[in-house]
Structures are given as C-alpha cells and as structure tokens.
Amino acid sequence: MDPILRMFIRQLLGVVLAALVPVVLVAFLCIPYILGGQPGEERDPNEPSAQHMT
C-alpha cells in the first residue's frame, strides 16, 4: 500500500474516532445517568420523577 494512502487512512480514522467518542459517551453514559436508569427499564412508581434534561 502506498505510504501516503496509509497516512491518509490513519488520519481519517483518527478524525472519525475523535468525533464518535463524545457521541458514544453521551449516549451510553450521560443520558442513562440523567434518566436514572437505562431507557426501557421499569421505574419504581414511588420514586420521584427524574429532572428534565434541558
């Protein structure tokens, strides 16, 4: 493989990963934390409702 093409692919993958990491962290860590559990889980009806996300 051409060394310039190899460098381009490495840089492209670095940019793609750098863009996806914050999205993944928000989607799988922050949103469930704000909601008080994973989406789709049953909630305790006696538990006070979670705060609004905005």
C-alpha positions in Angstrom: 0.0 0.0 0.0 1.2 3.5 -0.8 2.6 5.3 2.3 0.6 8.4 1.5 -2.6 6.4 1.3 -1.7 4.6 4.6 -1.1 8.0 6.3 -4.4 9.4 4.9 -6.4 6.3 6.2 -4.8 6.7 9.7 -5.7 10.4 9.8 -9.2 9.7 8.6 -9.8 7.0 11.2 -8.4 9.3 13.9 -10.8 12.1 12.9 -13.8 9.6 12.8 -12.9 8.1 16.2 -12.4 11.6 17.7 -15.9 12.6 16.5 -17.6 9.3 17.7 -16.1 9.1 21.2 -18.1 12.1 22.6 -21.3 10.9 20.9 -20.9 7.4 22.4 -20.1 8.8 25.9 -23.2 11.0 25.9 -25.4 8.3 24.5 -24.3 5.5 26.8 -23.2 7.3 30.0 -24.8 10.7 30.4 -28.3 10.1 29.2 -28.9 7.0 31.3 -27.4 8.9 34.3 -29.8 11.8 33.8 -32.8 9.5 33.3 -31.9 7.4 36.4 -31.5 4.2 34.5 -31.4 2.7 31.1 -34.2 3.6 28.7 -36.8 0.9 28.7 -36.2 -0.2 32.3 -39.2 -0.3 34.6 -39.3 2.5 37.1 -40.4 2.4 40.7 -43.7 4.3 40.8 -43.0 5.6 44.3 -39.7 7.1 43.2 -39.8 10.8 42.3 -39.6 11.6 38.6 -36.2 12.5 37.1 -35.3 16.0 36.4 -35.9 17.4 32.9 -32.9 17.1 30.6 -32.9 20.7 29.5 
